[in-house]
């Protein structure tokens, strides 16, 4: 009797062990537990330093037209644990070396009745968790359609969230800060007037989603390696505080067409009691594959100006004429129509920008509106608008190519697709050949408007595959890509480092469309930039847009110094000085920082951080001894205090500090700033005012005794 009892206890312990697995992070502060429920439903939970981050949450996928989905009825048939610790060197980045250190658990599940296998792979880093679904080759699961992914993220409390509305077509929203239970009530007011698609749910939000708990934990939910799959949104059950994945549908409402062997993107959860850890995490990149480009010598960080802001503000136009109601490619003779007189991409204007770039050491000049088709697109949204090789009569490709080359400047191509992905693909090879023949090695792509074919969205599987195709095709031609209006990045730039920039969020252009919240740039590094760099197009010095275009009463909600700091806080290997040359010429002393600031970094130090409030980052220029510091501040004036202990203890430096003046304010006095030079060492400390919507920027260079004469020591 006693033996039988102990035997049953042992069987029970064994059964529980088979159904439950644990994984610890390398530093033991994070613990992930995987458990099969009694009905064979896979679940996981995540704890940080003994605090619940993710409560027990279900995993699985709902299949279309299938009697048995991949949701329950599973048994664990194999588990495998491994550890990994290596380092790799990015082509460009926020640091020279990235460490990839994690513990891994791969759980093989076999479904009763169907004999289908599903592997759920977990990787636990010191700062968070990544997991994905893997579908091995098998006879009972070859082709299948995902109706919905049912990944849950059960929150442990009513956290404060920094969110934008779920939208299948745009991320160009200002962020709303609220409790999770307040999202439903605020959703209607959070939807932008220009939203191209009504959010799928009153509680649907986009990733990367940043949250803060009442206990002071910072949590970030996102995805990595979004390849051949639909972009993930999150739908909140606000009664139970459970987020569930919601994939972007295609024209038929399907979420994904799959063929085994294959896998989903990684779902990521970052967590720390220090907001700076979230910014420093490289989980998103580490969950992507190494570079597939063997020779990356042609991929170069780029600082550029461009014929762009004048069109955004309405001073000039993309279109050449107002008279052509419908463009017939190859048939419309633009030399016989009347120019509108405000076309920006004309020879004289482009040469002005080339001269300015050459004078101040910029690498490139972007020119938008150079090619025919804009009249038809603005008027009719046709499927066949642009051919990407035919210029307007006032844009001489050969002349401008040679002029730029003589000045040591590269022109940057612009391909606005008007959302017509099929049209772009049919012209892609010819367009890239045209670029190479005319000395262009970088392209800014655009996808403004609804996606064509009709019924598809910017973030569905089919359109995501288009973006990926463009990046891979560009790599064949050694062309760098800066994609606007494309899907938000998920670390794919590690695998395809020619993807040197993306927009995929509310950028500087919206400052000319009515403005953005002054704390917008204190949130983006915790959200949009988690997946990769953003072409935010900073550097606007004239905040009153009516002084550029009297018919535009918008105001840039930022101080001038805040604009300087963005070159450090909004990381990108592609940085634009967005304003007009005449505005920079008015403030050449401040413009010097934009000229000096580096694009690529050896080291990044996150000195202060609080999402929605402030951010201070110091970065060391790659291969050099110089450092740059940027601080951006939200709505409330604040005194920032930082130490320079990141500097070499054996060296002395000169710091040029660009700061808000005492009376600076983003709305009423944005151009009030001071510039001072001081001597600093790694023992120095700085206490500096950051105005509302302001900040400061610091250039730090190694000094000799002769150079520091007469300067005060900080």
Phi and psi in degrees as a GROMACS rama.xvg file:
@    title "Ramachandran Plot"
@    xaxis  label "Phi"
@    yaxis  label "Psi"
@TYPE xy
-64.5997  -41.7715  UNK-2
-61.5195  -41.4304  UNK-3
-62.6004  -39.2432  UNK-4
-63.0499  -48.7404  UNK-5
-64.098  -34.5234  UNK-6
-63.6482  -41.3438  UNK-7
-66.1386  -39.0879  UNK-8
-61.5614  -43.2622  UNK-9
-63.2075  -40.3061  UNK-10
-63.0473  -39.719  UNK-11
-65.6505  -44.1888  UNK-12
-61.238  -42.968  UNK-13
-63.0033  -41.5692  UNK-14
-64.3488  -41.7674  UNK-15
-64.6045  -41.5802  UNK-16
-61.8168  -37.3963  UNK-17
-68.4773  -36.7574  UNK-18
-85.5863  -15.3727  UNK-19
-125.204  137.304  UNK-20
-136.605  147.949  UNK-21
-125.562  149.752  UNK-22
-138.579  132.126  UNK-23
-110.945  149.095  UNK-24
-72.0269  161.738  UNK-25
-54.9217  -33.3467  UNK-26
-93.6123  5.81782  UNK-27
68.0328  8.99509  UNK-28
-86.4206  -21.4004  UNK-29
-111.692  136.819  UNK-30
-130.202  123.634  UNK-31
-107.189  131.156  UNK-32
-115.936  129.971  UNK-33
-110.59  129.461  UNK-34
-138.222  136.515  UNK-35
-90.3898  127.227  UNK-36
-70.7199  172.113  UNK-37
-58.3496  -30.8596  UNK-38
-90.6541  9.35865  UNK-39
82.9574  19.5294  UNK-40
-83.8262  125.277  UNK-41
-74.4492  137.872  UNK-42
-138.54  160.734  UNK-43
-144.048  162.103  UNK-44
-147.964  160.824  UNK-45
-137.471  129.899  UNK-46
-120.767  146.058  UNK-47
-127.243  116.963  UNK-48
51.1386  39.7593  UNK-49
83.8278  -4.01171  UNK-50
-98.2061  140.476  UNK-51
-72.2329  126.172  UNK-52
-102.445  -52.3533  UNK-53
-121.14  117.22  UNK-54
-73.3593  168.162  UNK-55
-47.6085  123.007  UNK-56
-132.975  140.708  UNK-57
-81.0196  152.817  UNK-58
-126.402  151.975  UNK-59
148.057  176.244  UNK-60
-135.836  138.885  UNK-61
-94.0788  119.398  UNK-62
-94.5019  149.254  UNK-63
-85.9432  140.977  UNK-64
52.7393  40.9727  UNK-65
-134.662  129.677  UNK-66
-64.7682  -27.6947  UNK-67
-130.495  111.472  UNK-68
-83.2376  172.334  UNK-69
-92.0905  64.4441  UNK-70
-119.568  -36.7595  UNK-71
-152.157  -173.268  UNK-72
73.9852  21.4949  UNK-73
-94.7029  153.484  UNK-74
-126.145  148.871  UNK-75
-81.7004  119.643  UNK-76
-109.489  -9.68913  UNK-77
-167.401  146.751  UNK-78
-135.784  147.783  UNK-79
-142.864  128.029  UNK-80
-115.682  140.389  UNK-81
-142.912  165.44  UNK-82
-127.217  148.39  UNK-83
-140.582  135.763  UNK-84
-149.103  107.667  UNK-85
-147.124  175.182  UNK-86
-134.464  150.883  UNK-87
-142.082  159.163  UNK-88
-111.259  113.79  UNK-89
-71.2666  156.283  UNK-90
-64.5015  -39.3969  UNK-91
-145.787  158.643  UNK-92
168.769  -175.059  UNK-93
-83.4899  -10.687  UNK-94
-152.712  159.482  UNK-95
-72.6068  -36.8679  UNK-96
-125.159  134.623  UNK-97
-116.313  127.45  UNK-98
-88.5508  136.557  UNK-99
-119.949  96.1381  UNK-100
-129.348  117.769  UNK-101
-156.167  162.322  UNK-102
-108.344  142.884  UNK-103
-125.903  142.747  UNK-104
-129.663  121.227  UNK-105
-110.954  118.965  UNK-106
-107.874  118.759  UNK-107
-93.7166  122.968  UNK-108
-111.726  138.131  UNK-109
-118.782  129.447  UNK-110
-88.4203  126.99  UNK-111
-64.8215  135.367  UNK-112
93.6311  -41.3941  UNK-113
-101.025  -20.6729  UNK-114
60.5454  24.0332  UNK-115
-81.0444  147.235  UNK-116
-111.332  140.532  UNK-117
-136.601  128.982  UNK-118
-105.848  128.561  UNK-119
-109.285  117.768  UNK-120
-107.031  123.765  UNK-121
-110.355  135.814  UNK-122
-125.957  122.097  UNK-123
-111.131  115.123  UNK-124
-98.2894  172.993  UNK-125
-64.7087  -25.9678  UNK-126
-111.886  10.0878  UNK-127
161.72  -177.197  UNK-128
-120.4  140.702  UNK-129
-125.858  139.985  UNK-130
-149.118  154.032  UNK-131
-149.238  164.822  UNK-132
-96.6806  135.061  UNK-133
-123.259  136.95  UNK-134
-117.875  95.3607  UNK-135
-69.2346  160.665  UNK-136
-61.3398  131.222  UNK-137
-163.325  151.619  UNK-138
-70.3621  -25.6213  UNK-139
-97.3679  4.19735  UNK-140
-151.584  91.8771  UNK-141
-112.353  -70.6372  UNK-142
-104.193  132.105  UNK-143
-154.084  156.831  UNK-144
-116.977  129.301  UNK-145
-84.5647  120.405  UNK-146
-82.5806  -38.4856  UNK-147
-166.719  143.61  UNK-148
-87.9511  135.643  UNK-149
-111.476  37.2832  UNK-150
-73.1961  128.813  UNK-151
-109.851  151.719  UNK-152
-133.055  93.18  UNK-153
-84.4947  115.419  UNK-154
-77.2784  151.815  UNK-155
-94.2149  2.86312  UNK-156
-173.681  175.479  UNK-157
-86.1798  77.3562  UNK-158
-72.4459  161.51  UNK-159
-80.9024  129.879  UNK-160
-122.116  147.468  UNK-161
-112.037  104.315  UNK-162
-135.844  157.63  UNK-163
-126.218  154.552  UNK-164
-65.2252  145.067  UNK-165
-65.1667  123.128  UNK-166
-148.967  130.7  UNK-167
-77.2255  -9.21979  UNK-168
-123.571  -14.2385  UNK-169
-152.772  149.641  UNK-170
-111.931  8.44911  UNK-171
-81.7771  62.9582  UNK-172
-118.291  150.188  UNK-173
-73.2252  147.96  UNK-174
-82.2105  144.024  UNK-175
-105.942  136.092  UNK-176
-108.444  121.512  UNK-177
-161.662  169.903  UNK-178
-70.9491  156.184  UNK-179
-57.9053  -40.9589  UNK-180
-72.0856  -8.13613  UNK-181
-95.057  -7.7126  UNK-182
-59.3  -45.4023  UNK-183
-57.7111  -45.3607  UNK-184
-70.2512  -24.0728  UNK-185
-98.7894  -7.53791  UNK-186
-58.8151  -45.2285  UNK-187
-61.2923  -43.2163  UNK-188
-74.2198  -19.6084  UNK-189
-82.0775  -18.5192  UNK-190
-73.9808  127.187  UNK-191
-73.4798  147.605  UNK-192
-58.863  -27.6722  UNK-193
-93.9505  10.9475  UNK-194
-58.4981  133.13  UNK-195
-87.966  -11.0328  UNK-196
-148.651  128.902  UNK-197
-61.1818  131.958  UNK-198
-53.4534  149.45  UNK-199
-73.3124  -15.6421  UNK-200
-155.065  152.537  UNK-201
-68.9943  -12.2164  UNK-202
-126.367  19.18  UNK-203
-87.9677  131.415  UNK-204
-131.027  167.762  UNK-205
-102.877  160.666  UNK-206
-101.642  158.056  UNK-207
-74.2614  129.316  UNK-208
-99.7963  122.564  UNK-209
-103.321  136.302  UNK-210
-138.155  158.597  UNK-211
-135.126  132.722  UNK-212
-87.9324  163.576  UNK-213
-62.8001  -25.4535  UNK-214
-84.8997  -1.96465  UNK-215
94.2356  15.8963  UNK-216
-88.308  142.172  UNK-217
-105.731  127.383  UNK-218
-127.031  135.307  UNK-219
-131.32  127.792  UNK-220
-113.861  128.991  UNK-221
-153.81  -163.588  UNK-222
-141.305  158.449  UNK-223
-132.577  150.24  UNK-224
59.1675  56.2908  UNK-225
-77.3537  91.7016  UNK-226
-126.861  127.657  UNK-227
51.9071  48.5429  UNK-228
-159.699  162.374  UNK-229
-84.3313  147.529  UNK-230
-66.0604  140.356  UNK-231
-92.6283  127.735  UNK-232
-106.567  175.656  UNK-233
-126.14  130.171  UNK-234
-109.881  126.933  UNK-235
-99.5925  124.885  UNK-236
-82.8354  96.1387  UNK-237
-77.7208  -6.04929  UNK-238
-81.4694  -37.7159  UNK-239
-105.98  -1.92403  UNK-240
58.8169  46.7722  UNK-241
-119.348  119.772  UNK-242
-84.5045  143.734  UNK-243
-132.477  140.373  UNK-244
-60.0376  145.109  UNK-245
-140.21  107.117  UNK-246
-81.2253  149.324  UNK-247
-68.9854  127.017  UNK-248
-82.6219  164.679  UNK-249
-97.1839  -165.702  UNK-250
-64.4049  -22.1735  UNK-251
-96.7667  -1.86909  UNK-252
87.7312  3.1426  UNK-253
-82.1073  151.741  UNK-254
-103.585  -18.2509  UNK-255
-178.611  135.403  UNK-256
-106.213  118.893  UNK-257
-122.233  150.178  UNK-258
-137.431  118.204  UNK-259
-73.7435  146.479  UNK-260
-79.3521  138.049  UNK-261
-160.959  -176.767  UNK-262
-155.273  164.059  UNK-263
-86.0997  169.202  UNK-264
-64.0107  165.556  UNK-265
-77.9049  140.259  UNK-266
-98.9099  130.089  UNK-267
-118.724  142.357  UNK-268
-133.182  110.447  UNK-269
-98.5156  145.025  UNK-270
-151.319  140.768  UNK-271
-165.575  160.477  UNK-272
-92.9732  9.37084  UNK-273
-131.185  116.875  UNK-274
-59.4192  -27.3301  UNK-275
-65.3995  -28.4815  UNK-276
-64.2528  -35.9055  UNK-277
-62.8591  -43.2281  UNK-278
-67.3189  -33.6742  UNK-279
-83.3424  -12.3329  UNK-280
-67.0467  141.173  UNK-281
-119.284  26.0252  UNK-282
-55.2077  -44.209  UNK-283
-60.2308  -44.6994  UNK-284
-68.9944  -41.4512  UNK-285
-64.2805  -23.1615  UNK-286
-87.6357  3.19603  UNK-287
-101.676  161.114  UNK-288
-74.4247  155.257  UNK-289
-60.4848  166.997  UNK-290
-57.3451  134.517  UNK-291
-93.6684  -0.255087  UNK-292
-99.5188  112.922  UNK-293
-70.0632  -51.8207  UNK-294
-97.5632  107.607  UNK-295
-106.692  14.0327  UNK-296
-63.6272  -22.2266  UNK-297
-85.9793  -7.03422  UNK-298
-90.2376  112.075  UNK-299
-130.2  129.031  UNK-300
-53.4776  143.219  UNK-301
-135.48  134.224  UNK-302
-112.942  129.137  UNK-303
-142.226  162.128  UNK-304
-119.261  178.893  UNK-305
-175.582  159.785  UNK-306
-82.2144  87.7587  UNK-307
-151.587  -56.9655  UNK-308
-61.1105  -34.4182  UNK-309
-64.4381  -29.5625  UNK-310
-82.3582  -36.71  UNK-311
-61.0418  -39.9549  UNK-312
-79.4837  -12.3809  UNK-313
92.5771  5.6762  UNK-314
-67.4872  -38.8557  UNK-315
-133.157  178.838  UNK-316
-126.41  156.724  UNK-317
-73.1194  -38.7561  UNK-318
-77.1592  149.127  UNK-319
-84.0112  -31.6292  UNK-320
-144.668  160.923  UNK-321
-104.718  5.0079  UNK-322
-100.259  -17.427  UNK-323
-90.3562  108.606  UNK-324
-74.5632  -25.7378  UNK-325
-153.174  123.48  UNK-326
-88.0886  132.16  UNK-327
-111.699  106.963  UNK-328
-56.6038  129.35  UNK-329
83.8488  -5.81479  UNK-330
-119.519  -35.704  UNK-331
-72.8538  125.455  UNK-332
-96.4998  100.719  UNK-333
-73.188  -13.6223  UNK-334
-73.0924  -12.1932  UNK-335
-106.775  7.35383  UNK-336
-111.196  160.153  UNK-337
-82.7813  122.754  UNK-338
-64.2898  152.646  UNK-339
-82.6886  -9.609  UNK-340
83.4335  -4.84533  UNK-341
-125.799  17.2688  UNK-342
-67.1881  122.557  UNK-343
-75.8188  -33.8695  UNK-344
-86.564  59.2123  UNK-345
-106.609  159.877  UNK-346
-54.2258  -48.0241  UNK-347
-63.9301  -43.138  UNK-348
-67.6454  -42.3001  UNK-349
-63.5179  -40.1106  UNK-350
-62.844  -35.0994  UNK-351
-60.0578  -42.6615  UNK-352
-70.7937  -36.5878  UNK-353
-62.2802  -44.4098  UNK-354
-61.2457  -42.6932  UNK-355
-64.5567  -43.4696  UNK-356
-61.1929  -44.804  UNK-357
-65.3075  -39.9381  UNK-358
-63.2936  -35.7125  UNK-359
-109.151  10.0916  UNK-360
80.2648  25.6944  UNK-361
-84.601  152.782  UNK-362
-82.1319  -35.2262  UNK-363
-146.531  167.081  UNK-364
-131.466  116.91  UNK-365
-83.198  136.011  UNK-366
-127.675  116.239  UNK-367
-100.892  154.108  UNK-368
77.7424  22.2525  UNK-369
-83.3112  -21.4829  UNK-370
-113.339  150.346  UNK-371
-68.128  152.237  UNK-372
129.187  -15.532  UNK-373
-66.6576  -35.0038  UNK-374
-61.6483  -45.046  UNK-375
-68.4933  -39.7856  UNK-376
-64.6975  -47.9344  UNK-377
-61.9409  -32.6263  UNK-378
-88.1998  -33.8593  UNK-379
-134.036  -12.3657  UNK-380
52.0981  52.3774  UNK-381
-71.3955  161.382  UNK-382
-77.4501  -29.5295  UNK-383
-118.735  79.0918  UNK-384
-101.727  -53.9646  UNK-385
-107.855  143.351  UNK-386
-110.628  -6.7678  UNK-387
69.2677  12.9688  UNK-388
-136.492  -11.4275  UNK-389
-102.55  113.2  UNK-390
-85.0103  161.395  UNK-391
-69.7746  160.149  UNK-392
-65.9194  -19.0694  UNK-393
-94.9619  9.66934  UNK-394
-121.335  103.329  UNK-395
-93.0751  103.701  UNK-396
-58.5094  -49.6311  UNK-397
-65.3219  -45.5254  UNK-398
-61.6099  -45.7331  UNK-399
-71.5974  -35.3482  UNK-400
-57.6469  -49.8148  UNK-401
-69.1409  -36.2406  UNK-402
-64.2574  -45.0132  UNK-403
-64.6573  -42.9373  UNK-404
-61.2835  -40.1039  UNK-405
-65.2464  -25.3409  UNK-406
-93.1787  -1.70195  UNK-407
75.1377  29.2006  UNK-408
-123.812  145.01  UNK-409
-102.448  136.74  UNK-410
-81.0617  142.859  UNK-411
-107.123  126.863  UNK-412
-74.3349  150.889  UNK-413
-124.774  125.429  UNK-414
-119.816  96.0554  UNK-415
-85.535  120.667  UNK-416
-90.3814  -11.5166  UNK-417
57.2172  24.863  UNK-418
78.1916  -0.786206  UNK-419
-87.6037  86.8214  UNK-420
-66.7205  -36.979  UNK-421
-64.9483  -42.398  UNK-422
-61.8299  -41.8306  UNK-423
-64.2033  -43.7494  UNK-424
-63.5004  -36.32  UNK-425
-71.3965  -21.7103  UNK-426
-102.173  -2.37505  UNK-427
-61.0622  -50.6732  UNK-428
-60.2353  -45.9057  UNK-429
-62.2559  -40.49  UNK-430
-65.4304  -41.9495  UNK-431
-70.3779  -35.62  UNK-432
-63.6169  -40.9283  UNK-433
-61.1669  -41.98  UNK-434
-60.5702  -49.5742  UNK-435
-64.515  -36.0003  UNK-436
-67.4337  -21.8994  UNK-437
-115.89  22.6217  UNK-438
69.8849  27.9313  UNK-439
-96.5832  132.493  UNK-440
-125.851  12.0104  UNK-441
-145.537  143.42  UNK-442
-132.261  136.933  UNK-443
-100.003  115.395  UNK-444
-95.6717  153.08  UNK-445
-136.821  147.294  UNK-446
-134.897  50.7035  UNK-447
-72.1626  135.412  UNK-448
97.6205  -179.462  UNK-449
-68.7649  146.698  UNK-450
-72.1983  137.068  UNK-451
-112.787  131.319  UNK-452
-63.3216  148.884  UNK-453
-61.6903  143.696  UNK-454
97.6064  -16.7599  UNK-455
-89.5248  161.597  UNK-456
-122.029  165.733  UNK-457
-62.6223  -23.9819  UNK-458
-118.182  13.72  UNK-459
-82.1517  172.494  UNK-460
-60.2257  -44.2981  UNK-461
-62.0567  -44.7759  UNK-462
-73.8085  -36.1685  UNK-463
-60.1545  -38.4097  UNK-464
-65.6351  -32.1827  UNK-465
-63.5752  -49.2139  UNK-466
-56.0042  -43.2229  UNK-467
-64.6459  -39.9171  UNK-468
-60.1832  -41.7674  UNK-469
-63.4274  -44.1241  UNK-470
-62.9152  -44.0529  UNK-471
-69.9326  -38.4788  UNK-472
-65.2261  -39.9179  UNK-473
-61.6777  -37.2164  UNK-474
-62.5952  -34.8063  UNK-475
-61.0251  -32.999  UNK-476
-96.6234  5.54335  UNK-477
57.4645  53.0039  UNK-478
-119.229  134.832  UNK-479
-88.1099  146.311  UNK-480
-121.248  133.95  UNK-481
-123.818  99.3753  UNK-482
-94.0417  125.268  UNK-483
-107.85  146.676  UNK-484
62.6161  14.1945  UNK-485
-88.2398  -179.271  UNK-486
-65.8158  149.09  UNK-487
-61.0066  143.17  UNK-488
-72.3516  151.011  UNK-489
-133.535  38.6214  UNK-490
84.8036  6.68442  UNK-491
-65.5893  -18.7934  UNK-492
-63.4046  -17.0298  UNK-493
-66.3635  -42.619  UNK-494
-78.2384  -37.4232  UNK-495
-125.457  79.0415  UNK-496
-70.317  -2.24321  UNK-497
-75.195  -8.11186  UNK-498
-84.059  81.137  UNK-499
-89.0154  -3.30241  UNK-500
-164.972  153.448  UNK-501
-143.801  155.783  UNK-502
-94.7058  -87.7571  UNK-503
55.9548  35.0931  UNK-504
-171.924  176.544  UNK-505
-77.447  104.544  UNK-506
-94.8219  -168.287  UNK-507
-61.1428  -28.1972  UNK-508
-55.5197  -30.8616  UNK-509
-70.0397  -14.6842  UNK-510
-67.9729  -20.7833  UNK-511
-96.6193  0.568045  UNK-512
-112.011  23.0734  UNK-513
120.956  -12.1057  UNK-514
101.286  163.43  UNK-515
-123.673  161.282  UNK-516
-61.7029  142.885  UNK-517
-64.1386  -17.6416  UNK-518
-96.2135  5.76945  UNK-519
-53.9356  -43.068  UNK-520
-78.2647  -6.74925  UNK-521
-89.5096  -8.00055  UNK-522
-103.49  -38.2731  UNK-523
-53.5273  -40.8141  UNK-524
-62.481  -23.0169  UNK-525
-89.7136  -8.55414  UNK-526
-125.217  -86.8985  UNK-527
-57.1314  -40.552  UNK-528
-78.4759  -5.10168  UNK-529
-60.6544  -30.9955  UNK-530
-94.175  -9.43033  UNK-531
152.714  172.144  UNK-532
-68.328  153.271  UNK-533
-118.065  133.18  UNK-534
-81.1405  80.1175  UNK-535
-77.2498  -18.5677  UNK-536
56.3983  62.1366  UNK-537
-82.7787  -168.333  UNK-538
93.2181  23.0074  UNK-539
-81.767  125.109  UNK-540
-104.049  -25.0492  UNK-541
-99.7878  106.908  UNK-542
-82.1381  -23.6378  UNK-543
-89.3749  99.8525  UNK-544
-65.5462  -23.8548  UNK-545
-64.1278  -19.7512  UNK-546
-77.5566  -15.1233  UNK-547
-95.4212  -43.988  UNK-548
-135.214  108.573  UNK-549
-57.3758  -18.4332  UNK-550
-90.189  1.83305  UNK-551
-118.361  113.5  UNK-552
-98.6348  18.925  UNK-553
-68.9709  160.996  UNK-554
-135.217  134.532  UNK-555
-79.4433  115.221  UNK-556
-85.1203  72.4382  UNK-557
-165.337  147.45  UNK-558
-81.6752  164.077  UNK-559
-61.4766  -39.8872  UNK-560
-69.0115  -34.0255  UNK-561
-56.7883  -40.6342  UNK-562
-61.8496  -36.1565  UNK-563
-66.5971  -43.89  UNK-564
-62.9565  -26.9374  UNK-565
-60.5668  -25.9512  UNK-566
-66.9439  -16.884  UNK-567
-102.598  -44.0302  UNK-568
-79.442  -30.5041  UNK-569
-98.1333  82.2606  UNK-570
-61.5131  133.93  UNK-571
-163.23  139.674  UNK-572
-77.7987  -3.34038  UNK-573
-121.539  111.218  UNK-574
-127.942  130.601  UNK-575
-104.608  139.526  UNK-576
-93.3366  99.2378  UNK-577
-79.8699  -23.9049  UNK-578
-75.6661  175.729  UNK-579
-80.1983  146.967  UNK-580
-52.9765  -38.9256  UNK-581
-64.1398  -29.2587  UNK-582
-75.8491  -35.5451  UNK-583
-67.0409  -36.5949  UNK-584
-63.6848  -20.6303  UNK-585
-78.3269  -20.2278  UNK-586
-135.484  52.5835  UNK-587
-64.3285  -27.5845  UNK-588
-66.7375  -39.4992  UNK-589
-75.44  -34.4168  UNK-590
-60.5916  -23.7656  UNK-591
-57.4518  -34.3917  UNK-592
-63.7088  -41.608  UNK-593
-63.0666  -37.6732  UNK-594
-66.2591  -37.4952  UNK-595
-82.7464  -33.8672  UNK-596
-61.4632  140.384  UNK-597
-78.6717  167.685  UNK-598
-113.704  -18.4344  UNK-599
-133.663  146.835  UNK-600
-133.214  147.405  UNK-601
-88.2177  -40.2533  UNK-602
-141.863  142.404  UNK-603
-128.01  132.712  UNK-604
-120.346  127.91  UNK-605
-100.593  103.092  UNK-606
-86.4603  -41.0815  UNK-607
-142.793  144.794  UNK-608
-162.509  131.534  UNK-609
-153.007  110.367  UNK-610
-56.1736  134.675  UNK-611
83.4351  -5.71395  UNK-612
-123.995  -55.8129  UNK-613
-161.286  165.099  UNK-614
-160.627  130.311  UNK-615
-133.656  124.385  UNK-616
-130.93  139.209  UNK-617
-116.727  136.127  UNK-618
-135.486  141.701  UNK-619
-99.6519  127.256  UNK-620
-62.2022  139.357  UNK-621
-62.6865  126.447  UNK-622
73.2948  11.1426  UNK-623
-132.387  170.577  UNK-624
-95.777  -5.98295  UNK-625
-78.7285  150.462  UNK-626
-125.654  156.377  UNK-627
-135.315  139.343  UNK-628
-122.555  137.604  UNK-629
-130.747  136.788  UNK-630
-129.108  127.381  UNK-631
-120.247  142.871  UNK-632
-125.814  151.981  UNK-633
-85.6669  -144.1  UNK-634
-71.7036  -29.9161  UNK-635
-99.0575  126.789  UNK-636
-56.1754  146.143  UNK-637
-150.739  149.429  UNK-638
-100.418  120.853  UNK-639
-96.5311  138.392  UNK-640
-127.295  120.978  UNK-641
-132.4  155.309  UNK-642
-107.996  149.26  UNK-643
-98.0391  30.5076  UNK-644
-70.1855  -4.88363  UNK-645
-78.65  -11.9037  UNK-646
-77.0005  157.802  UNK-647
-63.9352  126.078  UNK-648
-67.121  -17.1339  UNK-649
-95.3742  1.5579  UNK-650
-123.179  157.644  UNK-651
-114.524  143.317  UNK-652
-130.854  158.92  UNK-653
-108.439  124.972  UNK-654
-106.801  124.212  UNK-655
-99.1487  115.307  UNK-656
-105.137  116.827  UNK-657
-99.6345  114.85  UNK-658
-132.862  156.43  UNK-659
-63.5695  139.323  UNK-660
-69.0854  163.933  UNK-661
-58.8171  -31.9191  UNK-662
-101.094  16.444  UNK-663
-71.1788  146.817  UNK-664
-160.108  137.455  UNK-665
-58.6984  -26.845  UNK-666
-97.5809  -44.7679  UNK-667
-103.98  -18.8674  UNK-668
-151.619  59.8343  UNK-669
-74.5824  -20.5819  UNK-670
-98.0543  15.4885  UNK-671
-88.392  113.961  UNK-672
-146.542  163.197  UNK-673
-128.12  154.374  UNK-674
-132.013  127.448  UNK-675
-140.588  153.398  UNK-676
-115.453  134.694  UNK-677
-139.281  161.763  UNK-678
-92.2879  132.159  UNK-679
-132.457  153.649  UNK-680
-131.896  -176.202  UNK-681
-74.4519  -0.177336  UNK-682
-97.3628  -7.20029  UNK-683
-75.0318  153.953  UNK-684
-134.48  149.286  UNK-685
-125.149  132.526  UNK-686
-115.877  117.775  UNK-687
-138.371  133.551  UNK-688
-72.0895  135.891  UNK-689
-117.628  119.728  UNK-690
-73.25  171.979  UNK-691
-60.8795  124.463  UNK-692
66.9404  20.5017  UNK-693
-113.806  -145.255  UNK-694
155.335  -156.626  UNK-695
-156.339  159.627  UNK-696
-135.505  140.724  UNK-697
-131.93  131.638  UNK-698
-106.319  126.413  UNK-699
-122.989  117.739  UNK-700
-124.765  147.839  UNK-701
-63.922  140.037  UNK-702
-122.615  155.348  UNK-703
-102.824  169.076  UNK-704
-61.7761  -35.2181  UNK-705
-65.6198  -37.7353  UNK-706
-74.427  -22.0942  UNK-707
-94.3348  1.16989  UNK-708
-61.9106  130.042  UNK-709
86.1446  -7.40373  UNK-710
-93.374  143.654  UNK-711
-78.2998  150.345  UNK-712
-93.0074  133.64  UNK-713
